[in-house]
């Protein structure tokens, strides 16, 4: 099957527009991060631009990698040496461009990580975790009354991993705070918004005490596991809209 081709900059412009990337203040550059100036026909998507994903993209003869977690994070060393140098070298030497979208992909109301996770868990998003945000990176959702144990079973089934549960005694839930990835510290805001349960990806030592003392149950469902949905949905949309070949490759991560 022959697919169309597009330049790296044109693909980035399409994604930038759809995700409204310019409206976000982020911890990394969103969009085209490594430009090999090679026409793109075959795209590999993944959660993180790890060396494993790059190697898989090379094996698949991909022209581009599209991820949620790319490179050039605030505060990281600038030199392209060591692990970082190898990754960039692997991309450049194999003519593979890299595009990455962080907060814009978390927040998108249709294909964002929060939106997809809510859909998977039969949650209906009703508002923002922080009401003042124009593009909320955390949400509040409602659900039909369900016991916490039945909800944990649903999470385990949909995400194929058993979440870490910190109980605060909420046996039945109807109002849930949700923010994928490493957003465990938003638990205080979820409690302030009268949620009985807060869902995120990671857990810190302090999260346990916060949940118990704030009276809100917490589920750490996995950073990687909660952020697979958005990039897959974006890849599907690109394939449908632009006629490119897109394939998701999972590089499993227990975190």
Rosetta blueprint (number, residue, H / E / L):
1 X L
2 X L
3 X L
4 X L
5 X L
6 X E
7 X L
8 X H
9 X H
10 X H
11 X H
12 X H
13 X H
14 X H
15 X H
16 X H
17 X H
18 X H
19 X H
20 X L
21 X H
22 X H
23 X H
24 X L
25 X L
26 X L
27 X L
28 X L
29 X L
30 X L
31 X E
32 X E
33 X E
34 X E
35 X L
36 X L
37 X L
38 X L
39 X L
40 X E
41 X L
42 X E
43 X E
44 X E
45 X E
46 X E
47 X E
48 X E
49 X L
50 X L
51 X H
52 X H
53 X H
54 X H
55 X H
56 X H
57 X H
58 X H
59 X H
60 X L
61 X L
62 X L
63 X L
64 X E
65 X E
66 X E
67 X E
68 X E
69 X E
70 X L
71 X L
72 X L
73 X L
74 X L
75 X L
76 X L
77 X L
78 X L
79 X L
80 X L
81 X L
82 X H
83 X H
84 X H
85 X H
86 X H
87 X H
88 X H
89 X H
90 X H
91 X H
92 X H
93 X H
94 X L
95 X L
96 X L
97 X E
98 X E
99 X E
100 X E
101 X L
102 X L
103 X H
104 X H
105 X H
106 X H
107 X H
108 X L
109 X L
110 X L
111 X L
112 X L
113 X H
114 X H
115 X H
116 X H
117 X H
118 X H
119 X H
120 X H
121 X L
122 X L
123 X L
124 X E
125 X E
126 X E
127 X E
128 X E
129 X L
130 X L
131 X L
132 X L
133 X L
134 X L
135 X L
136 X L
137 X L
138 X L
139 X E
140 X E
141 X E
142 X E
143 X E
144 X E
145 X E
146 X E
147 X E
148 X H
149 X H
150 X H
151 X H
152 X H
153 X H
154 X H
155 X H
156 X H
157 X H
158 X H
159 X H
160 X L
161 X L
162 X L
163 X L
164 X E
165 X E
166 X E
167 X L
168 X L
169 X L
170 X L
171 X L
172 X E
173 X E
174 X E
175 X E
176 X E
177 X E
178 X E
179 X L
180 X L
181 X L
182 X L
183 X L
184 X H
185 X H
186 X H
187 X H
188 X H
189 X H
190 X H
191 X H
192 X H
193 X L
194 X L
195 X L
196 X L
197 X E
198 X E
199 X E
200 X E
201 X L
202 X L
203 X L
204 X L
205 X H
206 X H
207 X H
208 X H
209 X H
210 X H
211 X H
212 X H
213 X H
214 X H
215 X L
216 X L
217 X E
218 X E
219 X E
220 X E
221 X L
222 X L
223 X H
224 X H
225 X H
226 X H
227 X L
228 X H
229 X H
230 X H
231 X H
232 X H
233 X H
234 X H
235 X H
236 X H
237 X H
238 X H
239 X H
240 X H
241 X H
242 X H
243 X L
244 X L
245 X E
246 X E
247 X E
248 X E
249 X L
250 X L
251 X L
252 X L
253 X L
254 X L
255 X L
